Amino acid sequence: MLGMSSPMSGTKGVPRADRTEQILAVAIDEFAERGYSGASMVTIATAAGISKPLIYQYFGSKDGLYLACLNHVAEGLFDRLAVARSEEINSDESVVSRVRTLGHIFQALEPHRHAWRLLYDSTMPTTGEIGDAARAYQASTSELAFTGSERFLAARGLFDTGDASVLTALWMGLVNSVVSWWIEHPDESADAMTQRCYRLLAAVSLGA
């Protein structure tokens, strides 16, 4: 729950919306690096150059701040995935189209690539608003992957839902592994990472 001050008010002349974005940017990095349980509100306040009470004024609690970060990350990611899904529906269902989806994920995460970890943080609360939101986002991600897998297989005359389920698991594992590698290589831009995936796909295809 946000504080009772005006939506336009901030501190030291900083508009509230700008201050909120500043806090979220710092908090996303802290939660992604240390997880919900290890993240420090003091560290977040210090890094944002504000007081700890101001964070509580804006977000109400650590849970409120984490939920705001989770929603911020997921909304940006799902906006890009919606574009990717539209492109896949209108594509030839080639393997290359799946790499384009990876490209959208890289673009969405580039400002805070560590933010991917918030969606699957094992230390976050499993009950309440955070748990409900995380499960909903995870389910939406899996559903997008599953429908994409179904279309991909159907284009090849395969209609077994078990096949689609296995391919979805493989795809989600691949995405997590590739994004995790990317997180550990901060000099790699989203565009460079996308091109790397295209090169690897071409190399695998030639070796098949």
MODELLER restraints for C-alpha pairs under 7 A, 6 or more apart:
rsr = mdl.restraints
at = mdl.atoms
rsr.add(forms.Gaussian(group=physical.xy_distance, feature=features.Distance(at['CA:1:A'], at['CA:59:A']), mean=5.40, stdev=0.5))
rsr.add(forms.Gaussian(group=physical.xy_distance, feature=features.Distance(at['CA:1:A'], at['CA:60:A']), mean=5.02, stdev=0.5))
rsr.add(forms.Gaussian(group=physical.xy_distance, feature=features.Distance(at['CA:1:A'], at['CA:64:A']), mean=6.66, stdev=0.5))
rsr.add(forms.Gaussian(group=physical.xy_distance, feature=features.Distance(at['CA:2:A'], at['CA:57:A']), mean=6.18, stdev=0.5))
rsr.add(forms.Gaussian(group=physical.xy_distance, feature=features.Distance(at['CA:2:A'], at['CA:58:A']), mean=4.46, stdev=0.5))
rsr.add(forms.Gaussian(group=physical.xy_distance, feature=features.Distance(at['CA:2:A'], at['CA:59:A']), mean=4.82, stdev=0.5))
rsr.add(forms.Gaussian(group=physical.xy_distance, feature=features.Distance(at['CA:2:A'], at['CA:60:A']), mean=5.93, stdev=0.5))
rsr.add(forms.Gaussian(group=physical.xy_distance, feature=features.Distance(at['CA:3:A'], at['CA:57:A']), mean=4.52, stdev=0.5))
rsr.add(forms.Gaussian(group=physical.xy_distance, feature=features.Distance(at['CA:3:A'], at['CA:58:A']), mean=4.93, stdev=0.5))
rsr.add(forms.Gaussian(group=physical.xy_distance, feature=features.Distance(at['CA:7:A'], at['CA:16:A']), mean=6.07, stdev=0.5))
rsr.add(forms.Gaussian(group=physical.xy_distance, feature=features.Distance(at['CA:8:A'], at['CA:15:A']), mean=5.65, stdev=0.5))
rsr.add(forms.Gaussian(group=physical.xy_distance, feature=features.Distance(at['CA:8:A'], at['CA:16:A']), mean=5.22, stdev=0.5))
rsr.add(forms.Gaussian(group=physical.xy_distance, feature=features.Distance(at['CA:8:A'], at['CA:17:A']), mean=7.00, stdev=0.5))
rsr.add(forms.Gaussian(group=physical.xy_distance, feature=features.Distance(at['CA:9:A'], at['CA:15:A']), mean=5.61, stdev=0.5))
rsr.add(forms.Gaussian(group=physical.xy_distance, feature=features.Distance(at['CA:9:A'], at['CA:16:A']), mean=4.99, stdev=0.5))
rsr.add(forms.Gaussian(group=physical.xy_distance, feature=features.Distance(at['CA:10:A'], at['CA:16:A']), mean=4.14, stdev=0.5))
rsr.add(forms.Gaussian(group=physical.xy_distance, feature=features.Distance(at['CA:10:A'], at['CA:19:A']), mean=6.59, stdev=0.5))
rsr.add(forms.Gaussian(group=physical.xy_distance, feature=features.Distance(at['CA:22:A'], at['CA:48:A']), mean=6.58, stdev=0.5))
rsr.add(forms.Gaussian(group=physical.xy_distance, feature=features.Distance(at['CA:23:A'], at['CA:48:A']), mean=5.86, stdev=0.5))
rsr.add(forms.Gaussian(group=physical.xy_distance, feature=features.Distance(at['CA:24:A'], at['CA:69:A']), mean=5.97, stdev=0.5))
rsr.add(forms.Gaussian(group=physical.xy_distance, feature=features.Distance(at['CA:26:A'], at['CA:44:A']), mean=6.10, stdev=0.5))
rsr.add(forms.Gaussian(group=physical.xy_distance, feature=features.Distance(at['CA:26:A'], at['CA:47:A']), mean=6.65, stdev=0.5))
rsr.add(forms.Gaussian(group=physical.xy_distance, feature=features.Distance(at['CA:26:A'], at['CA:48:A']), mean=6.28, stdev=0.5))
rsr.add(forms.Gaussian(group=physical.xy_distance, feature=features.Distance(at['CA:27:A'], at['CA:44:A']), mean=5.72, stdev=0.5))
rsr.add(forms.Gaussian(group=physical.xy_distance, feature=features.Distance(at['CA:28:A'], at['CA:69:A']), mean=5.81, stdev=0.5))
rsr.add(forms.Gaussian(group=physical.xy_distance, feature=features.Distance(at['CA:28:A'], at['CA:115:A']), mean=6.21, stdev=0.5))
rsr.add(forms.Gaussian(group=physical.xy_distance, feature=features.Distance(at['CA:29:A'], at['CA:114:A']), mean=6.67, stdev=0.5))
rsr.add(forms.Gaussian(group=physical.xy_distance, feature=features.Distance(at['CA:29:A'], at['CA:115:A']), mean=6.92, stdev=0.5))
rsr.add(forms.Gaussian(group=physical.xy_distance, feature=features.Distance(at['CA:30:A'], at['CA:39:A']), mean=5.87, stdev=0.5))
rsr.add(forms.Gaussian(group=physical.xy_distance, feature=features.Distance(at['CA:30:A'], at['CA:44:A']), mean=6.85, stdev=0.5))
rsr.add(forms.Gaussian(group=physical.xy_distance, feature=features.Distance(at['CA:31:A'], at['CA:39:A']), mean=5.46, stdev=0.5))
rsr.add(forms.Gaussian(group=physical.xy_distance, feature=features.Distance(at['CA:31:A'], at['CA:118:A']), mean=6.98, stdev=0.5))
rsr.add(forms.Gaussian(group=physical.xy_distance, feature=features.Distance(at['CA:32:A'], at['CA:114:A']), mean=5.47, stdev=0.5))
rsr.add(forms.Gaussian(group=physical.xy_distance, feature=features.Distance(at['CA:32:A'], at['CA:115:A']), mean=5.51, stdev=0.5))
rsr.add(forms.Gaussian(group=physical.xy_distance, feature=features.Distance(at['CA:32:A'], at['CA:117:A']), mean=5.50, stdev=0.5))
rsr.add(forms.Gaussian(group=physical.xy_distance, feature=features.Distance(at['CA:32:A'], at['CA:118:A']), mean=5.68, stdev=0.5))
rsr.add(forms.Gaussian(group=physical.xy_distance, feature=features.Distance(at['CA:35:A'], at['CA:121:A']), mean=6.17, stdev=0.5))
rsr.add(forms.Gaussian(group=physical.xy_distance, feature=features.Distance(at['CA:35:A'], at['CA:123:A']), mean=6.16, stdev=0.5))
rsr.add(forms.Gaussian(group=physical.xy_distance, feature=features.Distance(at['CA:36:A'], at['CA:123:A']), mean=5.65, stdev=0.5))
rsr.add(forms.Gaussian(group=physical.xy_distance, feature=features.Distance(at['CA:36:A'], at['CA:124:A']), mean=5.15, stdev=0.5))
rsr.add(forms.Gaussian(group=physical.xy_distance, feature=features.Distance(at['CA:37:A'], at['CA:123:A']), mean=5.65, stdev=0.5))
rsr.add(forms.Gaussian(group=physical.xy_distance, feature=features.Distance(at['CA:37:A'], at['CA:124:A']), mean=6.77, stdev=0.5))
rsr.add(forms.Gaussian(group=physical.xy_distance, feature=features.Distance(at['CA:41:A'], at['CA:52:A']), mean=6.65, stdev=0.5))
rsr.add(forms.Gaussian(group=physical.xy_distance, feature=features.Distance(at['CA:42:A'], at['CA:52:A']), mean=6.01, stdev=0.5))
rsr.add(forms.Gaussian(group=physical.xy_distance, feature=features.Distance(at['CA:45:A'], at['CA:51:A']), mean=5.56, stdev=0.5))
rsr.add(forms.Gaussian(group=physical.xy_distance, feature=features.Distance(at['CA:45:A'], at['CA:52:A']), mean=5.20, stdev=0.5))
rsr.add(forms.Gaussian(group=physical.xy_distance, feature=features.Distance(at['CA:59:A'], at['CA:65:A']), mean=5.30, stdev=0.5))
rsr.add(forms.Gaussian(group=physical.xy_distance, feature=features.Distance(at['CA:67:A'], at['CA:130:A']), mean=5.65, stdev=0.5))
rsr.add(forms.Gaussian(group=physical.xy_distance, feature=features.Distance(at['CA:70:A'], at['CA:118:A']), mean=6.35, stdev=0.5))
rsr.add(forms.Gaussian(group=physical.xy_distance, feature=features.Distance(at['CA:70:A'], at['CA:119:A']), mean=6.94, stdev=0.5))
rsr.add(forms.Gaussian(group=physical.xy_distance, feature=features.Distance(at['CA:73:A'], at['CA:115:A']), mean=6.48, stdev=0.5))
rsr.add(forms.Gaussian(group=physical.xy_distance, feature=features.Distance(at['CA:74:A'], at['CA:137:A']), mean=7.00, stdev=0.5))
rsr.add(forms.Gaussian(group=physical.xy_distance, feature=features.Distance(at['CA:76:A'], at['CA:108:A']), mean=6.17, stdev=0.5))
rsr.add(forms.Gaussian(group=physical.xy_distance, feature=features.Distance(at['CA:77:A'], at['CA:105:A']), mean=6.63, stdev=0.5))
rsr.add(forms.Gaussian(group=physical.xy_distance, feature=features.Distance(at['CA:77:A'], at['CA:108:A']), mean=5.28, stdev=0.5))
rsr.add(forms.Gaussian(group=physical.xy_distance, feature=features.Distance(at['CA:80:A'], at['CA:104:A']), mean=5.72, stdev=0.5))
rsr.add(forms.Gaussian(group=physical.xy_distance, feature=features.Distance(at['CA:80:A'], at['CA:105:A']), mean=6.93, stdev=0.5))
rsr.add(forms.Gaussian(group=physical.xy_distance, feature=features.Distance(at['CA:80:A'], at['CA:108:A']), mean=6.28, stdev=0.5))
rsr.add(forms.Gaussian(group=physical.xy_distance, feature=features.Distance(at['CA:81:A'], at['CA:104:A']), mean=6.57, stdev=0.5))
rsr.add(forms.Gaussian(group=physical.xy_distance, feature=features.Distance(at['CA:84:A'], at['CA:101:A']), mean=5.27, stdev=0.5))
rsr.add(forms.Gaussian(group=physical.xy_distance, feature=features.Distance(at['CA:84:A'], at['CA:104:A']), mean=6.52, stdev=0.5))
rsr.add(forms.Gaussian(group=physical.xy_distance, feature=features.Distance(at['CA:88:A'], at['CA:97:A']), mean=6.18, stdev=0.5))
rsr.add(forms.Gaussian(group=physical.xy_distance, feature=features.Distance(at['CA:91:A'], at['CA:97:A']), mean=6.90, stdev=0.5))
rsr.add(forms.Gaussian(group=physical.xy_distance, feature=features.Distance(at['CA:93:A'], at['CA:152:A']), mean=5.28, stdev=0.5))
rsr.add(forms.Gaussian(group=physical.xy_distance, feature=features.Distance(at['CA:93:A'], at['CA:155:A']), mean=6.70, stdev=0.5))
rsr.add(forms.Gaussian(group=physical.xy_distance, feature=features.Distance(at['CA:99:A'], at['CA:197:A']), mean=6.72, stdev=0.5))
rsr.add(forms.Gaussian(group=physical.xy_distance, feature=features.Distance(at['CA:99:A'], at['CA:198:A']), mean=6.72, stdev=0.5))
rsr.add(forms.Gaussian(group=physical.xy_distance, feature=features.Distance(at['CA:102:A'], at['CA:194:A']), mean=6.97, stdev=0.5))
rsr.add(forms.Gaussian(group=physical.xy_distance, feature=features.Distance(at['CA:103:A'], at['CA:190:A']), mean=6.99, stdev=0.5))
rsr.add(forms.Gaussian(group=physical.xy_distance, feature=features.Distance(at['CA:103:A'], at['CA:194:A']), mean=5.10, stdev=0.5))
rsr.add(forms.Gaussian(group=physical.xy_distance, feature=features.Distance(at['CA:106:A'], at['CA:190:A']), mean=4.98, stdev=0.5))
rsr.add(forms.Gaussian(group=physical.xy_distance, feature=features.Distance(at['CA:107:A'], at['CA:190:A']), mean=5.54, stdev=0.5))
rsr.add(forms.Gaussian(group=physical.xy_distance, feature=features.Distance(at['CA:109:A'], at['CA:115:A']), mean=6.86, stdev=0.5))
rsr.add(forms.Gaussian(group=physical.xy_distance, feature=features.Distance(at['CA:110:A'], at['CA:190:A']), mean=6.18, stdev=0.5))
rsr.add(forms.Gaussian(group=physical.xy_distance, feature=features.Distance(at['CA:113:A'], at['CA:183:A']), mean=6.09, stdev=0.5))
rsr.add(forms.Gaussian(group=physical.xy_distance, feature=features.Distance(at['CA:114:A'], at['CA:183:A']), mean=6.10, stdev=0.5))
rsr.add(forms.Gaussian(group=physical.xy_distance, feature=features.Distance(at['CA:119:A'], at['CA:134:A']), mean=6.19, stdev=0.5))
rsr.add(forms.Gaussian(group=physical.xy_distance, feature=features.Distance(at['CA:125:A'], at['CA:131:A']), mean=5.69, stdev=0.5))
rsr.add(forms.Gaussian(group=physical.xy_distance, feature=features.Distance(at['CA:145:A'], at['CA:168:A']), mean=5.70, stdev=0.5))
rsr.add(forms.Gaussian(group=physical.xy_distance, feature=features.Distance(at['CA:146:A'], at['CA:164:A']), mean=6.38, stdev=0.5))
rsr.add(forms.Gaussian(group=physical.xy_distance, feature=features.Distance(at['CA:146:A'], at['CA:165:A']), mean=6.55, stdev=0.5))
rsr.add(forms.Gaussian(group=physical.xy_distance, feature=features.Distance(at['CA:146:A'], at['CA:168:A']), mean=5.30, stdev=0.5))
rsr.add(forms.Gaussian(group=physical.xy_distance, feature=features.Distance(at['CA:149:A'], at['CA:164:A']), mean=5.39, stdev=0.5))
rsr.add(forms.Gaussian(group=physical.xy_distance, feature=features.Distance(at['CA:149:A'], at['CA:167:A']), mean=6.27, stdev=0.5))
rsr.add(forms.Gaussian(group=physical.xy_distance, feature=features.Distance(at['CA:149:A'], at['CA:168:A']), mean=6.04, stdev=0.5))
rsr.add(forms.Gaussian(group=physical.xy_distance, feature=features.Distance(at['CA:150:A'], at['CA:164:A']), mean=5.37, stdev=0.5))
rsr.add(forms.Gaussian(group=physical.xy_distance, feature=features.Distance(at['CA:153:A'], at['CA:159:A']), mean=6.63, stdev=0.5))
rsr.add(forms.Gaussian(group=physical.xy_distance, feature=features.Distance(at['CA:182:A'], at['CA:188:A']), mean=6.89, stdev=0.5))
